[in-house]
Amino acid sequence: MKRCTSPVYGTKAIHVSQIRPSSYRQNDFAPLEMKLLHESVKNDGYTLPIVCYYDKDEEIYIIVDGYYRYRVIVEYADIYEREKGFLPVVVIPKPCTGRLASTIRHNWTQIGYGKKNIRQIFDRIHDLNLSDRWLADQLCMDQNEFDRLRKMLDSCRI
């Protein structure tokens, strides 16, 4: 039988002390949504892993997706105690440029992940001297789609 290669098949338990949020801005999450997420984790457990990259130099896991699931264990003692401080983590092995594109792809469809957050990541990608063509390819967009996105994001400079 052929082994599956998607990162989710390698989910591992990582202590929260070894996990850090990314350095770019996280999406906004209302207090009610945070409370509901806590209730979900309390009643159903963690049903989705935190998506991270492993930074070998710092020996930490950096969050790409799952920041608020991470916050639940940090902010709610009942969850921390029940989980013994561990979170389910999936690691995507990519360099920094790939991480930024992955963050956009993981968060694009989430409600509340605003244009300003995506604009900030676009700016970071350009600071790394990566082209619009590279980013369009990473987002599976043709040039017209990307141009429309660029125009929309240019209207919301931070």
PyMOL commands that set and color helices and strands:
alter all, ss='L'
color gray80, all
select helices_A, chain A and resi 7-10+16-18+31-44+67-75+77-83+96-107+115-127+132-138+143-154
alter helices_A, ss='H'
color red, helices_A
select strands_A, chain A and resi 12-15+19-20+50-55+60-65+86-91
alter strands_A, ss='S'
color yellow, strands_A
deselect
rebuild
show_as cartoon
